[in-house]
């Protein structure tokens, strides 16, 4: 295989959360100097770019110094702020929410990466760019879960969909192959004289099923079989968290309100099916014995985030549109710091799901307090040492269980993983508190009346 790594632009994604390490400008400069690292990965802290944060600007200067391209991440950014963002040297973006936003970015010289993952799906909105701006677009997935990869495919499925919509096959191949190879300067052959012999053989252009794959002239895949040896994987993981109790996720009304009223305005994250952006709204919290609890009847559920790296306090928020009527979902896939995130219909369900996750040292847990299904992820709490088929089979069971618990989201497990990403608007929950991404500041759960 040929894999071309980029250098993460920010660990953690913002200074408002806890991660397992900190990647500063000095460390990043040392990495960008390496010839086997090809670009600076998505610069997610777009407010920091616009405000010219010294640390972020230093990282981008390192990329320029070594001739590495810079990937972007700027959902909804328009106007003068976008001009400043692009002017800083950032050359791509995969977070376009609308066709008009994508055209703005292309007109400023950016390459737009049309994303179609398991949760965030923008192909339908943006696919005509492939016809209109074939030299300025690429294709990407940006988080595909096992069932999507195995049953639908990867970039090949986007080529199939584009072909079905009547797009020119050469424009599709240009977006999928030629543009990324040329943009990132990758050592991948493009069927030119003297190139490495990197190519695939497909059955036909409509179904686009890959029959064989060749890399450097060697057949590495044929007739459904991988032809290179795979080494046993050593499962490295950093997970230092004790179990929690119901007391840890209790949140009370301020004392004056306990005697005056049983409901109070709170800020609620509003998830959107098929999108990573969230809205926010005010709602009256459900209160039992002076404590705020989930309200499945109104689809306002308690959401918790806690550090996986140390035993800090549990942060509590509320979220709408997850749709659980019972049970809970917990995950150690929580972009980008990958702390523990969980949502549930009752405090007991949440605590039991989190504690099962702690016991496994990462993974995904779904179910009720009395009946939990899990998928341990032994490698960094993010990946499995088992085969793709095994992981997919278990993942399918988890997905089916979430449907039984009441959700109607297309990809509830993937949607949850983005509810702690503090660089995608509008309201998110990190391990240090509720965060307004638009204002780039912490906000209180209780709204001022």
C-alpha positions in Angstrom: 0.0 0.0 0.0 1.0 3.6 -0.4 0.0 5.8 2.5 0.9 9.4 2.7 0.8 10.9 6.2 0.1 14.5 7.1 1.1 16.3 10.3 -1.7 17.1 12.7 -2.0 20.9 13.0 -3.3 20.9 16.5 -3.3 18.6 19.5 -5.5 19.3 21.2 -7.8 20.9 18.6 -8.3 23.9 20.8 -6.8 25.1 24.1 -10.3 24.6 25.7 -10.0 20.8 26.1 -7.8 18.1 27.4 -5.9 15.6 25.2 -3.3 13.0 25.8 -0.5 15.3 24.5 0.3 18.7 23.2 1.7 19.2 19.7 3.3 22.7 19.8 4.9 24.7 17.0 8.4 23.4 17.9 7.4 19.7 17.7 5.4 20.4 14.5 8.4 22.0 12.8 10.5 18.9 13.5 7.8 16.7 12.0 7.3 18.9 8.9 11.0 18.7 8.2 10.6 15.0 7.5 10.5 13.9 3.8 8.0 11.2 4.6 5.3 13.6 5.9 3.6 15.4 3.1 1.4 18.2 4.3 0.0 20.1 7.3 -3.3 18.5 8.2 -6.5 20.4 8.5 -6.1 23.7 10.4 -9.3 23.5 12.4 -8.8 26.5 14.7 -10.1 28.9 12.0 -10.8 31.7 14.5 -7.1 31.5 15.5 -6.1 31.9 11.9 -8.4 34.9 11.4 -7.1 36.5 14.6 -3.5 35.6 13.7 -2.7 33.5 16.8 1.1 33.4 17.1 1.2 29.7 17.7 -1.0 28.8 14.7 0.8 31.2 12.4 4.2 29.7 13.4 2.9 26.2 12.5 1.8 27.4 9.1 5.1 29.2 8.5 6.9 25.9 9.2 4.8 24.2 6.5 5.6 26.9 4.0 9.3 26.8 4.9 9.4 23.1 4.0 7.2 23.4 0.9 4.3 21.5 2.4 0.7 22.3 1.5 -1.8 23.2 4.2 -5.2 21.6 4.6 -8.1 23.7 5.9 -11.2 23.2 7.9 -13.5 26.2 7.9 -17.3 25.3 8.1 -19.5 28.2 7.1 -16.6 30.8 6.8 -17.4 33.5 4.3 -16.5 37.1 3.4 -13.4 38.9 4.7 -12.7 36.2 7.3 -12.5 33.6 4.5 -10.3 35.9 2.4 -7.9 36.2 5.4 -8.0 32.4 6.0 -7.2 31.6 2.4 -4.6 34.4 2.3 -2.7 32.8 5.1 -1.8 29.9 2.8 -4.5 27.3 3.5 -5.3 25.6 0.2 -8.2 23.1 0.8 -11.4 22.7 2.7 -13.8 19.8 3.2 -16.4 21.5 5.4 -18.5 23.3 2.8 -22.1 23.3 4.0 -23.6 24.9 0.8 -22.9 25.1 -2.9 -22.5 28.9 -2.6 -19.9 28.5 0.1 -17.9 26.0 -1.9 -17.9 28.3 -5.0 -16.7 31.2 -2.8 -13.8 29.1 -1.7 -12.9 27.9 -5.2 -13.0 31.5 -6.5 -10.4 32.4 -3.8 -8.1 29.6 -5.1 -9.0 26.8 -2.7 -9.5 23.1 -3.6 -12.8 21.9 -2.3 -12.9 18.3 -1.0 -16.4 17.0 -1.5 -17.1 14.9 1.7 -19.3 11.9 2.0 -18.8 10.0 5.2 -21.0 8.0 7.5 -22.5 11.0 9.3 -21.5 14.1 7.3 -22.8 13.8 3.8 -22.3 16.7 1.4 -22.1 14.9 -2.0 -25.7 15.6 -2.9 -25.2 19.3 -2.3 -21.8 19.7 -4.0 -21.5 17.1 -6.7 -22.2 19.5 -9.6 -18.9 21.2 -8.7 -17.2 18.2 -10.4 -18.8 19.3 -13.7 -18.3 23.0 -13.2 -14.9 23.1 -11.6 -13.2 19.8 -12.4 -9.7 21.1 -11.6 -10.7 22.5 -8.2 -12.4 19.6 -6.5 -11.4 16.3 -4.8 -13.4 13.6 -3.1 -13.1 12.5 0.5 -14.9 10.6 3.2 -13.7 12.1 6.6 -14.9 9.3 9.0 -16.5 6.2 7.5 -17.6 3.5 9.9 -17.0 -0.2 9.1 -20.5 -0.8 7.7 -20.2 2.1 5.2 -16.8 0.9 4.0 -17.8 -2.8 3.6 -21.3 -2.3 2.2 -21.0 0.9 0.3 -17.3 1.4 -0.4 -15.0 4.4 -0.2 -14.1 6.8 -3.0 -15.3 4.2 -5.5 -18.9 4.7 -4.3 -18.7 8.4 -5.0 -17.5 7.7 -8.5 -20.5 5.3 -9.0 -22.9 8.0 -7.7 -21.5 10.7 -9.9 -21.6 8.5 -12.9 -25.3 7.7 -12.2 -25.9 11.4 -12.1 -24.5 11.8 -15.6 -21.1 13.3 -14.6 -18.2 12.7 -17.1 -16.1 9.8 -16.0 -12.9 11.6 -16.7 -14.0 14.5 -14.5 -14.8 12.0 -11.7 -11.4 10.3 -12.1 -9.7 13.7 -12.1 -11.4 14.6 -8.8 -10.7 11.2 -7.2 -7.1 10.6 -8.4 -5.3 13.3 -10.4 -6.1 16.4 -8.4 -5.0 14.9 -5.0 -1.9 13.3 -6.5 -0.8 16.6 -8.0 -1.9 18.9 -5.2 -0.1 17.0 -2.5 2.9 15.9 -4.7 2.3 12.2 -4.1 4.5 9.5 -5.5 1.6 7.7 -7.2 1.6 6.8 -10.9 -0.9 8.4 -13.3 -0.4 6.0 -16.2 2.2 8.2 -17.8 5.5 7.0 -19.2 8.0 6.5 -16.5 5.4 6.5 -13.7 5.2 3.8 -11.1 2.6 1.2 -12.3 -0.2 2.1 -9.8 -3.6 1.3 -11.2 -6.8 -0.7 -10.7 -8.8 -2.9 -13.1 -12.6 -2.5 -12.8 -15.4 -4.5 -14.3 -17.1 -1.5 -16.0 -17.4 2.2 -15.4 -21.0 2.1 -14.1 -20.6 -0.5 -11.3 -16.9 0.4 -10.9 -16.2 -2.8 -9.0 -12.4 -3.3 -8.4 -11.2 -6.6 -9.8 -7.5 -6.1 -9.3 -5.1 -3.6 -7.8 -1.5 -3.0 -8.8 1.1 -0.9 -6.9 4.6 -0.4 -8.4 3.6 -3.1 -10.9 2.9 -5.7 -8.3 -0.6 -7.2 -8.0 -1.6 -6.6 -4.3 -5.3 -7.5 -4.6 -7.1 -9.9 -7.0 -10.5 -11.6 -7.1 -11.4 -10.6 -3.5 -8.1 -11.6 -1.9 -5.4 -9.4 -0.5 -2.0 -10.7 -1.7 0.4 -9.1 0.8 1.2 -10.4 4.3 -0.4 -8.5 7.3 1.6 -8.3 10.5 0.1 -8.8 13.9 -0.7 -5.5 15.5 0.5 -4.4 18.9 -2.4 -2.6 20.7 -1.0 0.6 22.2 -3.5 2.6 24.3 -3.5 5.4 26.8 -6.6 5.2 29.0 -6.4 6.4 32.6 -9.9 6.7 34.0 -11.7 5.3 37.0 -15.4 4.4 37.0 -18.0 7.0 37.7 -21.2 7.1 39.9 -24.6 8.6 39.4 -23.6 11.3 41.9 -20.9 12.3 39.4 -23.4 13.2 36.7 -26.0 14.9 38.9 -26.6 18.6 38.2 -28.8 20.6 40.5 -30.7 23.8 40.0 -29.2 26.8 41.7 -30.5 26.8 45.4 -32.9 29.7 44.9 -34.7 27.9 42.1 -35.3 24.7 44.1 -37.9 26.4 46.2 -39.2 28.8 43.5 -39.7 26.6 40.5 -39.2 23.1 39.2 -38.2 24.1 35.6 -35.4 26.3 34.3 -34.1 27.5 30.9 -31.0 25.6 29.7 -29.0 25.7 26.6 -29.5 22.6 24.4 -27.3 21.3 21.6 -29.4 20.6 18.5 -27.9 17.7 16.5 -28.6 17.6 12.7 -28.9 14.3 10.9 -26.2 14.1 8.2 -24.3 17.2 9.4 -21.5 17.9 11.9 -22.7 21.4 12.6 -25.2 21.8 15.5 -27.7 24.4 16.4 -28.7 25.5 19.9 -31.9 26.4 21.6 -33.3 27.2 25.0 -35.6 24.7 26.7 -37.1 24.1 30.1 -35.2 21.4 31.8 -36.9 18.4 33.4 -36.2 18.3 37.1 -36.5 15.4 39.6 -35.7 15.9 43.2 -33.9 19.1 42.4 -31.7 17.5 39.7 -31.8 18.0 36.0 -32.5 14.7 34.1 -33.1 13.5 30.6 -36.5 14.0 29.1 -37.0 11.3 26.4 -40.6 12.4 25.8 -39.3 15.7 24.5 -36.1 14.2 23.1 -33.9 16.3 25.4 -31.3 14.0 26.7 -28.4 14.3 29.1 -25.0 14.4 27.4 -21.7 13.9 29.4 -18.1 14.2 28.5 -15.2 13.2 30.7 -11.4 13.0 30.2 -10.1 9.5 29.4 -6.5 10.6 30.3 -7.1 11.6 34.0 -9.8 11.5 36.6 -11.2 15.0 36.1 -14.9 16.1 36.7 -17.7 15.0 34.4 -19.1 17.8 32.2 -22.8 17.8 31.6 -25.0 19.2 28.9 -28.2 18.4 27.1 -28.8 17.5 23.5 -31.8 17.2 21.1 -32.5 15.0 18.1 -30.6 11.9 19.2 -34.0 10.3 19.8 -33.3 7.6 22.4 -36.4 6.5 24.3 -34.4 4.3 26.6 -30.8 3.2 27.2 -27.6 5.0 26.4 -24.7 5.3 23.9 -21.1 5.8 25.1 -17.9 6.1 23.0 -14.2 6.8 23.3 -14.3 8.1 19.7 -15.0 11.7 20.4 -13.2 14.0 18.0 -10.6 15.3 18.3 -9.2 14.6 21.8 -11.1 11.3 22.0 -12.3 11.7 25.6 -15.4 9.7 26.7 -18.7 10.9 25.5 -22.1 9.4 26.4 -25.8 10.2 26.0 -28.8 8.5 27.6 -32.4 8.3 28.6 -31.6 8.0 32.4 -28.6 8.7 34.6 -28.3 5.0 35.4 -28.1 4.1 31.7 -25.4 6.7 31.1 -23.3 5.6 34.1 -23.4 1.9 33.3 -22.5 2.5 29.7 -19.6 4.8 30.7 -18.3 2.3 33.2 -18.4 -0.6 30.7 -16.4 1.6 28.4 -13.9 2.3 31.2 -13.6 -1.4 31.9 -12.8 -2.0 28.2 -10.4 0.9 28.1 -12.2 2.3 25.1 -14.6 1.4 22.4 -18.3 1.8 21.9 -21.1 0.7 24.2 -24.9 0.7 23.5 -27.9 -0.5 25.5 -29.7 -0.3 28.7 -28.1 -0.5 32.2 -29.2 -4.1 32.4 -28.3 -5.2 28.9 -25.2 -3.6 27.3 -23.5 -4.5 23.9 -20.0 -3.4 23.3 -17.2 -3.2 20.7 -13.8 -2.9 22.4 -11.3 -0.8 20.5 -7.9 -1.9 21.8 -5.7 0.4 19.7 -5.9 3.9 21.3 -9.6 3.4 22.1 -10.2 4.1 18.4 -9.3 1.0 16.4 -9.6 -2.8 16.6 -7.0 -5.5 16.2 -9.8 -7.7 14.7 -10.6 -8.1 11.0 -12.8 -5.6 9.2 -15.4 -8.2 8.7 -15.5 -9.0 12.5 -15.6 -5.3 13.4 -18.4 -4.7 10.9 -20.5 -7.5 12.2 -20.3 -6.2 15.8 -20.8 -2.7 14.6 -24.0 -3.7 12.8 -25.3 -5.2 16.0 -24.6 -1.9 17.8 -26.3 0.1 15.1 -29.4 -2.2 15.2 -29.5 -1.8 19.0 -29.5 2.0 18.8 -32.5 1.8 16.5 -34.3 -0.4 19.1 -33.5 2.3 21.7 -35.5 4.8 19.6 -33.1 6.8 17.4 -33.9 7.5 13.8 -30.6 9.0 12.9 -28.8 7.5 9.9 -25.6 7.1 11.8 -26.2 7.8 15.5 -22.8 6.4 16.7 -20.9 8.6 14.2 -23.1 11.6 15.0 -22.3 11.3 18.7 -18.5 11.3 18.0 -18.7 14.9 16.7 -20.7 16.4 19.6 -17.4 17.1 21.4 -15.5 18.7 18.5 -15.0 22.3 19.6 -14.2 23.7 16.1 -17.5 22.9 14.4 -20.3 25.4 15.2 -22.4 26.0 17.0 -22.7 24.5 20.5 -20.6 21.5 21.7 -19.6 19.9 25.0 -15.9 19.3 25.9 -14.3 17.8 28.9 -13.9 21.4 30.4 -17.5 22.5 29.7 -20.2 23.7 27.3 -18.6 25.6 24.4 -20.0 28.1 21.9 -17.9 27.6 18.8 -19.2 30.7 17.1 -18.1 32.9 19.9 -15.2 30.6 20.8 -15.9 30.7 24.5 -17.4 28.7 27.3 -21.0 29.3 28.1 -23.1 28.3 31.1 -25.7 25.5 30.9 -28.3 27.7 32.5 -29.5 30.6 30.3 -29.8 34.0 31.8 -33.5 35.1 31.9 
